[in-house]
């Protein structure tokens, strides 16, 4: 389920809830709450390259493809 942040129009209180889209629509329809658009957080990033993440099996598969592709191939392994 998605996570939404709402702000109470009267009090200024902000709450974050994990609710369905239907429940979100019901909450907004009351007129007491407005949705607050927030940035995405909680993602983890690292500096590994896609080739490193793919592992040795992928490199072995590329070597096999290069070997069987014939002359003039441009596959970098």
Long-range contacts (C-beta under 8 A, 24 or more apart in sequence): 4-35, 5-35, 5-36, 5-38, 6-33, 6-34, 6-35, 6-36, 7-33, 7-34, 7-35, 7-36, 8-32, 8-33, 9-33, 9-34
